[in-house]
């Protein structure tokens, strides 16, 4: 359980993982990142390396059962496709054994490289996303949810152009444009893609998978790229996706995604760096100009 010091007792979870792997657990290391969860890389004698997701952080822990269940089901489905996703090994969705909702899966090779912004890397990212969107689900997949809730429609205190935000809120209060629904990752972004020696080796974090507009996935990756590198890099990725797939651009979903980065009332923002906040507002101004 989480203690006042912010640490997590992993003993019960590791015992459960050892039972599921069928081999003694050796080294355990905490993986970096993970806003929603504690992510542990596990080595076990006689078994391929694994990752244990413990849904420890609120508000995701409260919804941990459907989130971890979805990820497990999606990974099992993707095992028959060319999408380089982890394989689900075991699930403790209610946290009965682990103390937190838990999902055990294979560890993919590679590491995140969010600094990549060259054309070849952006084209590879776009190609990976296109392959995800080409998946024909063989199980029921939920409809997407917007992360730009009405409660977030408040001009942030750090904004330098309140009008840009008000225009975005007005747009999102209108009708959502028509789109061709497809299978989407829903949190596709550089920190969920693994690389090794210039090649993509995997895409992780499948808890938000949905059926929805392809451009929402493009938009989410573009917003994340804009936060790191600026809007020009974000547009080069979006252009690569449009060229690869021939899908039409839908800037409405770019606006939806940017606004989705605002925190709901009473919660802290994920984005706190002043330079990143400035790039977020810049991205909103850019994509708003494309909404006719």
PyMOL commands that set and color helices and strands:
alter all, ss='L'
color gray80, all
select helices_A, chain A and resi 11-21+61-78+119-133+150-152+162-173+190-192+214-229+231-245+251-260+274-288
alter helices_A, ss='H'
color red, helices_A
select strands_A, chain A and resi 25-30+38-44+47-54+88-92+102-106+181-184+193-196+199-203+210-213
alter strands_A, ss='S'
color yellow, strands_A
deselect
rebuild
show_as cartoon
